[in-house]
């Protein structure tokens, strides 16, 4: 089989080359448009992520502050528990000995109890 260079073959080759060139140019153009769209979308998502990260920092600070408040309240609760234990022991001993009190000592004892009850009363 011999290939002859004829006008028809040359025209067919030229048309094929033009089609290939057109396809290559169009595919590159679409790719660059798609790349631009992707870059725009990526930039938009990066801004959203940055905003969320800033909000996360603020929330982390609020959590840290609340944890400090909770620790302080826990310490106050523990301290109050210790005071209550001491008061119970003190007044338990006083109540055991109440049979030997004079009327004046009993009145003083009851006044002290009323003052302390007001001190620990819930608002």
C-alpha positions in Angstrom: 0.0 0.0 0.0 1.5 3.2 -1.2 0.6 6.5 0.2 0.1 9.1 -2.4 0.1 12.7 -1.6 -2.9 14.0 -3.3 -4.9 17.1 -2.8 -7.7 15.2 -1.1 -5.2 13.6 1.4 -3.7 17.0 2.1 -7.1 18.6 2.7 -8.1 15.7 5.0 -4.9 16.0 7.0 -5.3 19.8 7.3 -8.9 19.4 8.5 -7.8 16.8 11.0 -5.0 19.0 12.3 -7.3 22.0 12.6 -9.8 19.9 14.6 -7.1 18.6 16.9 -5.8 22.1 17.4 -9.3 23.4 18.1 -10.0 20.7 20.6 -6.7 21.3 22.4 -7.3 25.1 22.6 -10.9 24.7 23.8 -9.9 22.1 26.5 -7.2 24.4 27.8 -9.6 27.4 27.9 -12.2 25.4 29.8 -9.6 24.2 32.2 -8.4 27.7 33.0 -12.0 28.8 33.5 -12.5 25.9 35.8 -9.3 26.6 37.6 -10.4 30.2 38.2 -13.7 29.0 39.5 -12.0 26.5 41.8 -9.5 29.2 43.1 -12.4 31.5 43.8 -14.3 28.8 45.7 -11.1 27.8 47.6 -10.6 31.5 48.6 -14.2 31.8 49.7 -13.9 28.6 51.8 -10.6 29.8 53.3 -12.3 33.0 54.4 -15.1 31.0 56.0 -12.6 28.8 57.8 -10.7 31.8 59.0 -13.9 33.3 60.4 -14.7 30.0 62.2 -11.2 29.9 63.6 -11.6 33.4 65.0 -14.9 32.4 66.6 -13.3 29.3 68.0 -10.6 31.3 69.7 -13.3 33.5 71.3 -15.2 30.5 72.4 -12.1 28.9 73.8 -11.4 32.0 75.9 -14.9 32.0 77.2 -14.6 28.3 78.1 -11.3 29.1 80.0 -13.0 31.9 81.9 -15.9 29.7 82.9 -13.5 27.0 84.0 -11.8 29.5 86.3 -15.1 30.5 87.7 -16.1 26.9 88.3 -12.8 26.2 90.0 -13.3 29.2 92.3 -16.9 28.1 93.1 -15.6 24.6 93.8 -13.1 26.0 96.3 -15.8 28.1 97.9 -18.0 25.0 98.2 -15.2 22.9 99.7 -14.5 25.8 102.2 -18.2 26.0 103.1 -18.3 22.2 103.6 -15.4 22.5 106.0 -17.1 25.3 107.9 -20.4 23.3 108.1 -18.5 20.2 109.4 -16.8 22.4 112.1 -20.1 24.0 113.0 -21.9 20.6 113.3 -19.2 19.3 115.5 -19.2 22.4 117.7 -23.0 22.6 118.0 -23.2 18.8 118.4 -20.9 19.1 121.4 -22.9 22.0 122.7 -26.2 20.2 122.3 -24.8 17.1 124.2 -24.0 19.4 127.1 -27.2 21.4 126.9 -28.7 19.6 129.9 -26.2 21.3 132.1 -26.9 24.9 130.8 -28.5 27.6 132.9 -31.5 29.4 131.3 -29.3 32.4 130.4 -26.7 30.1 128.6 -29.6 28.4 126.7 -30.9 31.8 125.5 -27.4 32.8 124.3 -27.0 29.4 122.6 -30.3 29.8 120.7 -29.4 33.3 119.6 -26.1 32.1 118.3 -27.9 29.3 116.3 -30.3 31.9 114.8 -27.5 34.1 113.7 -25.6 31.3 112.1 -28.8 30.0 110.4 -29.2 33.4 108.8 -25.6 33.3 107.7 -26.1 30.0 105.8 -29.6 30.7 104.6 -30.2 30.5 100.8 -31.3 33.8 99.2 
